[in-house]
Each structure stands twice: as structure tokens, then as C-alpha cells.
């Protein structure tokens, strides 16, 4: 392994290792790929080799419970308070992480202004500072343009890492000023090695659900996942005409009562269910939801490809709308009614 305790994506890891060994480092490095495959982890491993004190740097892992709690608590803050105190994590003085903030989970203009301000400070210990912008694709236009000003002429001591799920959600000018390393999902064997190293419980189930994402496998709350999946399965059952709408209403009311639950988390699970339904329509076993294989098979048998296309389009629309503070129960109700009318 090019870096300790890092699994998969050997090509990206080797490229960063070569930069360290040759002491010829790009100043802006963009790591692109699906959620949870280790983009931010790889950036932290690189920083630990460059500036030292890996334990402090790992305290800024956004997957840690205390950091998740900080982000969630800030959602309740008024906008002006968040603007006055932009979100960052910096346990190590020469490593700073900027994470999406607020109810909309965006990288804000205030954070990028703070980045530009801090970029001028010299390293406290070594010869470099490392900044990580996690989910740069969530930067609004103002924030992205503010970041460009520092990317055009960064200080010699500064290395900026940015992560993005979709490279083409970023401004072309940001892409053109970055060394891009494309990362991919891990193979099953790599996932098994990772699960064994972490001694993950229910490893086989986690690996199936995570679908090549070690971050998801490690942090997955199986009980919560099954509860959320049950709601999406009930939605598709009703939309496919396998259950009466009255039965869905019971699920909808319970869902509406969960004030803190975000629709986005359910939609991600819904996409996985639809993928497995499509596999079932072609006679294949589910890739993710193997523990509910019979239910997936019943759904696959009840619908046709046109229904599937329509379901995916509705899900895509909800993903675009989810950050506009839409009524989550009304959104799912509308999707189900439309699917049911065409079942």
C-alpha cells in the first residue's frame, strides 16, 4: 500500500506517493469519484506524510460522530451566526478541512473567504500547509469564484485538495487549474480486506450494501438503513400497485413525524432498490439488497421498463428539489400517485 491503512485506488495513491517521494507536488489536487470511496481519507494520509502528526489530522475525519454532531447542530443556527463563524476543522495547525455547512449543506462564500485569508499564513512546523475542501461540487457560484482567486496564484507553501463526486459539477476553470485523480469503487476482495482490518460486524451485508464504498461500510447503521429501506420498498410497492394507497398513508404519516430525517438519505437507498429491480427484470440477483431478494423479485415482476424509467426520472427530480426545502412527504406521495396511475 502506498499509504498506511488505505485500501483500493492504488493508481491515485501511487501518484500522490510519487509526488511526495520526488518532492514535486501539485498545488491543487482534485479527487473525484463516488461517495465513501476514500477521497478525503487519501488527502488526510497524504497530509500526514507531509506535515506529520497523523493522529491529530485523523481527528478531523468528517465521518466521526463528534464531527457529524457539530455539522448537524449548525443546521439549527440562524444564517447570520453561521456567516460570522464559518465551518472548518483544524486539529492540526497546518491541516484545515472545509466541509459543507447549513441545512443546504453547501460550501459557502464565507468559508472560501476564510480559506483565502488563512492561505497566506506560513506553516507553523514544516514547509507546507494542506487545505481540504470536501464536496467542492456543493460550492455555490460565489464561493467557487472566490476559490478561483487563490487557485490562480497560490502561495508556495500551500497545497489544496478538493473532493467531488462528479467532476463535471465543477467550473471548467477549477478543473483546468487542478491535477485530477479519478477514483473508483473498490473490488470485492479489497472490501473484504478493509472489513477484516476494521473487524466490521455483519461484514458480508455491509459489503453488499456499500457496493465498493469502504466509508459507507464502516459507518453504516444497519438498523437505520433497514428502516429507511422499508419505507422506500413500501413506496415502490404502492407505486407498482402491489399494495393499496391506504397502506402507504400509514408509512407516510410516520415518515412525516420524523422531523430530523432528510429525504436525501432515502433517495439514495431508493436508487439502490431500483437498480436491483432492474437486475431482477433481467433475471439477475440483487447486487445490494440481497437480504430482501424475494421482495425485490416481486417488484421487478410487477412493473415494466417504462415504469422503471418514470421512477428514475421522478427520483432525479426529487434530488434536484431536495435542497429547496420541499415537503418530503408530499414529494413522495406525488411520486407514488404518478407511478401508481401508470402501473
N, C-alpha and C positions, 0 to 999 in steps of 0.2 A: 504494500500500500504506500502511495506517495505521502500520505498524511496519516497519523495515528488515529485509529477508530473512525475511519471514514470508509464507507462502503459504496461500491459502484462508481460509474462515471470516471473510469480510470484515465480516459483521454484528457478530460478537463483538469483532473487532479495533477496529471503529469505535466501539463502545460504550465500550471502555476508553480509546480515544484521546479521546473526548468528556469522560470523567472527568478526564483529565489537563489538557486544554485549559481546562475550566471550573473546575478546582481543587476540584471537588465529588466526592470519591471515596468509594465504599462501603468499609467497613472489613472486610467478609467477602465474598469473591467466589468462587463455586463454578463451575468449568469442567467441564462434563460432556460425554462423548462417547467414541467408540471409542478403543482404544489406538493411540498413534502418530500422532494427527492434529495434534498441536502444542499440546496444552493447557499442559504445563509450559513449552514454548518461549514461548508467548504471555505467560505470567506473568513469565518472565525478561525479555522485551522491555519489558514494562510497567515492571518494576523498574528496568531500565537507564535508562529515560527519567526515572524519578522520583528515583533516588538516584545515578545516574551510574556510570561505570567499567564499561561493558558487558563488557569483556574478562574482568574478574575474575568477574563474575556467570556468564558462559558456562562458566567452569571447573567449575561445579557441575552441568553437564548430566549427568544420570544415564546417558545413552547413551554417554558417553566411556569408553574402555577402562579407564582407571585407576580410575574410579569404580565401574564394574562389578566390577572386581577386588576393590576394598575390600568391596563388598557380599557377593561370593562368599566371600571369606576369612573374613568374620564368621560365616558359616554354621557354620564349624568351631569357633567359640568356644563354651565352656560358657555356659549360660544366665545364670549369675550374673555372668560377665565382661561380657556384653552389657548386663545390667541396670545395672551400675556405670558403663558407658561408652556411653550411648545414642547411636544413629547420627544424625549430622547433617552437612551440608556447608555451609561458610560461608567461602568465599574472600574475599568482600566483607563487611566488618564489619556492614553494615546489610541484608544479604540472607542468609536462612537457609533451607536446604531440609531437610525431614524426609522420609526415604524408608523404604519397608517394609524390615524387618530380620529376620534369622534364617532358619532353614530353612523356616519357615511364611510368610515374607515378610509380616509384619504391622506395622502402626503400633502401637507399644506404649504402655502406660501410662507407662513411664519417659520416653519421648520427649515425651509430652504434658505431663508434669510439668516437664520441662526447658523446653518451649515457654512454659509459664506463667511460669516463673522468668525467662527471658530477655525475655519480653514487657514487663517493667517497665523494662528498660534503655532509656535515651534514645538517639536516633540519634547516631552518632559524628560524622557530617559534615553531613547535611542536616536536613530536618524530619520525615522518615519512616523507618520500618523496614518491610521486607517479608518475611513468612514464607510459605514454600510447603510445603504438606503434599501430597505426591504419593501418589496412590492412597489417598485417605481412606477409601474403602469397605473397606479392609483393616484398619481400626482395630477392635479388639475393643471390647466393651461398656464396659469400664472406661476405655479410652483415649478413646472417644467422649464419655463423660460428663465426663471431665476437661477435654476441649477445650471443652465447652459452658460451663464456668465462665468461661473467658476470652472466649467469644463473647458472653456476656450483657452484659459491660461491658468492652470492650477499651480499652486506653489510646489516647488521641487520636493518638499518633504511629504506631500500628501498623496495617498492612494485612495481612490474612491471605488468601492464595489457597489453595484446595484443588482437587484434581482427582479425578474419579471417572468410571469407565466407565459405571456405571449409577447414575443419580441416586437411584433408589429403594432402593438398598442402604444409604443413609444414614438416620440417625434423622430423623424429621419435624421435630424441634426444631432440628437443624442446618440443614436446608433452609430452614426458616422464618426463620432469622437471617441468611440469605445472599442476595446478589444472584446469581441463577443465569443463566449464559450457556451455552446448549446449542450444542455444536459438532458438525459432521458431517464425513463423509469428503470428500476433495477430488474435484473433477471431473477427468476425464482430461486436459483442457487445463491445469489448474492443476498436475497431477502432472508433465506434460511440462515445464512452465516450471521447476518445482522441480528435476527431474532434470538439466535443462540447466544450471541455475545451479550445481549441485554437480558437474557433469561425471561423473555416475554411469556406471560401465561396465554393459553389458547392460541399458540403461535400459528397453527395452521389456519384458523379462522381469520386471524388478524392479517396474515399474508394474503389470503384470498380477497378480503375486503379492501386492503390497502392498494392492491394492484400495482406493485412496484414502487410504492412510496414508503420508505422507512420511517419518515417523520410521522405519517399517519398511523402506521403500525404501532409505533411506540406510544403515541398519545391517545389512541382510540379508546373511548369509553364504550365498551361493548353493550352495556345495558342501555345507555342513552342512544346508541346507534340503532339498536333493535326497536326501541320505542319510536324513533323518528321514521325508521323504515316501515313500521307497521302503519303509520299514518299515510305514507306515500302509497303503500300497497292497497290500503283501503280506498284511496283516491282513484287509483287506476282500476280497481275492481268496479267501482261505481261508474267510472267513465267508460268502461268496457261493457257495461250492462250486466255484470255478474252479481251485483248487489243493488238493492233499492236505494234511492236517494235519501230516504229517511234514515237509513243506517249511516250514511256519510254525515248527515247533520249532527249526529251524536259525536263523531270524531271531530267535526269542525268546531263544535262548541267547546270541547276540551282543548283543542289547539288554540282557540282564541283566548282561553283563560290563562294560557302560558305567556304572560306579558313579556318576559325577557327572552323568549325563544325567537330566533331570527329565521325568516323564511329561506334565506340563502343556504343555510345548512341543510334544510330539507330538499331543496332543489338539487344540490349535489348528489344526494342519495337517490333522488328520482331519476337522474340521468343514468346512474348505475343500474337501476332496475330496468329502465328502457333498453339499455344495451344488452342486458341478459335476456329480456323478452325477444329482442331481435335475433339473438343467437338461438333461442328456442324455436323461433319460426323457421330456422334453417336446420333444425334437428340437432343442435349442439347444446351441451350442458352450460349452465351459467358460469361465467368467469369469476364473479364476485359473490353473489348471493346463493352459494351452494347449499346453505342450511335451509333454504326455503324453495328448493328446486321444484317441488310439485306445484307450489302456488305460482311460481314464475311460468311453469309449463301451461297451467290452466289459463293464465292471462294471454300467453302467446297464441294459444289455440283460439281464443275468443275474438281476436282482432285481426285486421289485415294491415298491409304495408301502408295504405293511405292513412289509416288511423294512427299508425306509428309516426308518420311524417307530421301529421297535425299535432300530435302530442309533443314532439320535439320543438315544433315552431312555437307552441304556447309556452313551453319551458324557457325557450330563448327569450321570448318577450318578457317573461317574469324576471329573468336575470337582469335585463336592461332596466326594468322598472323598480327592482328591489331597493335601490338606493334613493328612491324618491319618496320614501316613507309611505308606501301603499298599504292599504288594509290587507294583511296577509290572508285572513280567512276569506274575504271577498274575492281575492285574486284566485285562490284555489277553487272556490265554488264556481267561479266563472269558467275556469278551465274544464272542470268536470262536466258542467252542463253542456258545454260545447262539444266535448268528446262524446258524451252520452247520446247527444242528438244524432251523432253520426256513427254510433256503434252498430 
